[in-house]
Amino acid sequence: MKVLVTNDDGYTAIGIKKLVEKIKGKFEEIVVIAPKTQKSATSHSIILKGGIEFKQVDDIVEGIKTYYCDGNPADCVSFARCVLKYPYDLVISGCNNGINLGYDVIYSGTVAGAADALINGKKGLAISCKVGDFDSLDNLDMALEFISDNKLFDKCDLINVNLVKDARGVKLTHAGKTVYGAYYDLGEDGLYYPKMGEVNADENNTKESDWSAFSESFISVTPLTIDMTDYKAYKEYKNN
């Protein structure tokens, strides 16, 4: 299996280096294409105007070809296919310096990088951890074994994983609900500056949610889809 690794924290980020160190030797081939700079919360946006710089740089891990793309995570995956002509089977995106639970998957560039693989008929895997908690990557094998043992990629194409350091185990979860405390400060220049307040789990989350699993020190493994169709409404209409 050929793997493309990307992220949204940039190619010099600690998380992507530690991730590649962890998975090196587990796959037939690994290539890194990551953003030149920090691209968190860019979701699935792509660059449509202007030129995009694409350059090979020193390997972030010895023997692993590394490139940066001066675009967003989705651009990086597109460059792998359209410019580098790299025939990847799986995109692994991460390890993100911060969890991606619940509604975070809507905003996350990490999840979007993995999700872009689906547009090309491939598989995607997003990996995240708490801010600065890269030691949790020691438990990545637990998550990969869970995915393999349960043949999850036979059942879905996109998986979101949130790692914890002292993991009690792995749970298959659904995306929960998130409460954001974002606000804006009005500057002296008359502009509003975004501030990220507390991010918490909604009190109505189920026990099967990713938020609940994470709060109980379990690694959450969540199957996702990029099909945003509301099938409940669709089926109700069809059945009337």
N, C-alpha and C positions, 0 to 999 in steps of 0.2 A: 504493500500500500504506500502510495506517495502522499506526503503531507505538506500542506502549505501552512505556515504559522504567521499570524498577524496579531495586531492588538490595536488599542486606541490611545495608549500612553506614549507611543513613539518607540522607535527602534533602539534607543539607548536606555529604555526603562529597565529596571531591575527585574520586574516580573516576567518579561518575555525571555530574558537571558536564563533565568532560573527554570522556566518552563521547558525551554529547549534542552537545557542540561538534563532535565528529568526524563524527557522522552527520547533523547538521542539513543540510537541503537534498537529502539522498539519498532521502528518502521523501516521500510525499504529505502526511503529517501525523504529528507526534510529540507525545505527551502523556506527562508524567512523573507517576507516582504511586509514592511510595517511603515506607518506614517513617519515622516521626517520629524514632526513635532507632536506635541500633545493634542489629541483630538477627542477627548472625552465628551460624551453627551452629543455627539454629532449624529447619532442614530444611523439611518441608512442613506444619509445625504451623499451626493457625489458632485464632483466638479464638472460643470458644463461649459464654462467660459474661461479662456486664458490657457496658458501652457502649464503643464505639470512636469516637474523635475522627477526623473527616475534614475537612480544611480546605485551601482554595486559598491558596497563599503566593506570594511574589514569584518570578517566573520565574528558574530557575537559569541559564538561557541565554535571552537576549532573544528574545521571540516564541514561546517554548515554554511552554505552560501547565503549571504545576507544582502538585501537591497532595501533602500528606502524609496518611498513614493511620497512626494509632497502633496498629498491629498488626504482623503479620509479612509477609514478602514475598508469600506466598500470599494473605493478606487484601487486599493492595494490588491484586493482579490481579482478585480477586473484586469489589472495590469499583469497578474500572473498568467491569466488565460490569453489575453489579447496581445501583450507585448513580449513577455518572456516565453510564452507558449509552453508553460509548465503544466503537464497533464496530471494535476493533483486529483486524488480521490477523496480527500478529507481536508477541511480547513479547521485548524485549531486556533482559536482566538483567545489571547490572554498572556500571562495570568494578570487579570485586571487588579489594579491597586485600589480595591474597594469592592464591596459586595454588589451583586446585581440580582436583587430579589424583588418579587412582586412586579409592580409597575415599572421598575427600573429597566426591564427589558424593552420598554417602548423607547427610552432615551439612549440606551447603551450603545456606544460604538463598538464595544467588545462583542455584544450579541449580534449586532448588525454585520460585523465582519464574518462571523460564522454563518449567519443566515444567507449571505450573498452566495455561498456555495450552492444553495438550493436552486437559485436561478439558473445555474449551469448543470442541474441534475446531479449534484454531488452532495456529500454529507457535511454537516457543520457541528462543531463542538466548542462551546464558550466556557472558559474557566475563569473564576473570580475568587477573591478572598478578601477578608477585612483589610483595611488600610494598614500597610506595613507588615502584615502577617504572612510573609512569604514562606515561613517554616511550614505552613499548612500544605504546601506542595509536597511535603513528605507523604501525605495521604492521597496523592493523586492516583497511585496504583489501586487504592481501594475503590475509587470511583470508576476507573477504567475496567477493573475486574467485574464490578457490578454491572456495568454497561455490557460487557462481553458475555458474562454468565447468563444474563437475562435477554440477550440478543435484541437489545433495544434498537439498534440501528437497522434491524430487520422490520421493526414496527414503526419507526419514525425517521426523519431525516435531520432534525435539529435538536440538540440537547444542551441545556444550560446547567452548569455545575457550579455550586458554591461550596468551597472547601472550608473546613475548620481545622484548627491545630490539633486539639485533643479530641478527635472524632470518636463518638460512641458507636459509629456505624454509618451506613448509607441508607437513605430513604428516597423512594420514588415519590415525587411531589407534584403538585400543580402550582402555577404562579399565583401567589397571594395578592393581597391588597396592601398598598403602601400609603402612608400619610406624610406629605411633604410640608416642611416648615419654611419654604422659600419666601424671601421678601426682597424689597428693593430700597436702597438708600438714595435719596435725592442729593446729588452733589452740588457744589457751589457753581459749577458750570451749567446747571440746569438739566443735566442728564441723570437718568436713573441707573444705578449700578446694582446688578443682581447679587444677592447674598444667599448662600445655602444654609438654612437653619437645620434643625433636627430632622432626621428621616427615621420614621418609626413604622412598625407593623400596625395595620388596622386592628382594632380590638375584635372585629368580627371575623378574622381569619379562621379557617378550619384547621383541625389538627393535621390534615393532609397537605397543608400549604408549605411552600418553601420557607416562608418566614417562621412557621412553627418548628419545622425540622431544624433550622439553623439556630433558633433560640434554645433548642434542647441539645445542642452540640452534635447534631447529625449532619453529614454531608448531604446536601440536597441535589437531586438529579431530576431535572424537569424537562419532559419532552415538549417542544414548542412547534409552532407552524407559522409560516408567513402568509397563509391563506386567512385573510381577515373577514371572510364571509360569515355573517350571523346565520348559521344553519338552522337555528331554532325558528327565527322569523321566516327564513326561506321555506322550510318544511311546512310551517303553519299556513303560509300562503298557498303552497302547492296542494295542500290537503283540503283547502276550502273550495 
